[in-house]
Amino acid sequence: MPEGHSVHRIARQFERNFVGRQVQASSPQGRFAAGAAELSGRVPTKAQAVGKQMFLEFDGQVWLRVHLGLYGAWDFAGEILVDPTIASANGRMGQTNQRGTDLGGADDAPVFDDAGENSLTSIGAPRKTRVHVRMSEQTKGLDEADGLEAADAEWPPPVVGQVRLRLMTDVTCADLRGPTACVVETPEQIDAVIARLGPDPLVGDPAENEERFVAAVRRRNVAIGLLLMDQSVVSGIGNVYRAEMLYRARLDPHTPGKAIPEEIVRELWHDWDRLLRIGVETGQMMTMDGLEGEAWRKAMAHRDDRHWVYHRAGLPCRVCGTEIVLEEMAARKLYWCPGCQR
């Protein structure tokens, strides 16, 4: 399931490429035909992510709410302006957030994943589009605007697979597949949804967010491994960030929230803030500190080289050598080290 950093990146793509531009909406799959008809011809005025949900406001006080869930993803095609605050411009944003990314650097050499794919051009479903990427002023061969350019493209792009919703401007297309939620809602309904969500470090007042998180954790006699996955306690954390944050804090996942010292809970919050910002910037859930040069590039290209415990069941802990444990907690996989986290 895409975690919070991916959804923030998607919202930034919409902010940069769709907000202020009239869109045509359709539902090639047919399951969102009524909603698409209500959106078509309107102008998006705001794009916002809170945790794992994205909210796209349109003129006329109409909102689109999307929760990608386990299988959802957005595909972008056409001319795509890249948000300058993020270091890579994945074509497909959602499930593919674990693929390699372009780190720039002196030679602007892309980092490829195990399968030899680069997320800058491998955007999921096959397309009749040749995409060029410009990530910095040093990149050669493109014009002055940071972004993606489609050459020799078929327009509009062919519909591939089960597309729940297609949003199109004159030059940019976004296709949504497999979401858990894709609904048109009123401002009041959107407010109610956001009110039920826990704090997101990138949304709202930082001090207030921290206090909400600390209070929510310390009043509960529930395992911290469950609390971090509870979207009413904190927004955006999924399986990967949960395992990694608990390891970084050297916390036993089974420790009740109310038994954790306040200073440790506050450190958890600040660590989530740091990791989320790194994820938004790089497009990867990088959770190991102190990596440089080739070690950093290797970690960005391979999931198993950028995590402390996630996906490492049966392997020795990178610090103490204890075998990493895999167990189920509330029907979700939990990775942790019994040696370091006790």
Sequence and secondary structure as in RCSB ss.txt:
>XXXX:A:sequence
MPEGHSVHRIARQFERNFVGRQVQASSPQGRFAAGAAELSGRVPTKAQAVGKQMFLEFDGQVWLRVHLGLYGAWD
FAGEILVDPTIASANGRMGQTNQRGTDLGGADDAPVFDDAGENSLTSIGAPRKTRVHVRMSEQTKGLDEADGLEA
ADAEWPPPVVGQVRLRLMTDVTCADLRGPTACVVETPEQIDAVIARLGPDPLVGDPAENEERFVAAVRRRNVAIG
LLLMDQSVVSGIGNVYRAEMLYRARLDPHTPGKAIPEEIVRELWHDWDRLLRIGVETGQMMTMDGLEGEAWRKAM
AHRDDRHWVYHRAGLPCRVCGTEIVLEEMAARKLYWCPGCQR
>XXXX:A:secstr
   HHHHHHHHHHHHHHTTTS  EEE TTSTTHHHHHHHTT  EEEEEEETTEEEEEETTTEEEEEE TTT EEE
EEESB   TTSS   SEESGGGGS  B   TT  B   TTS  TTT  SS  S EEEEE STT  SS SS EEEE
ES  SS    S EEEEEE SSEEEEEES SEEEEE HHHHHHHHHHS   TTSS HHHHHHHHHHHHHT  SBHH
HHTT TTTSSS  HHHHHHHHHHTT  TTSBGGGS HHHHHHHHHHHHHHHHHHHHHSS     S  HHHHHHHH
H GGGS SSTT TTSB TTT  B EEEEETTEEEEE TTT  
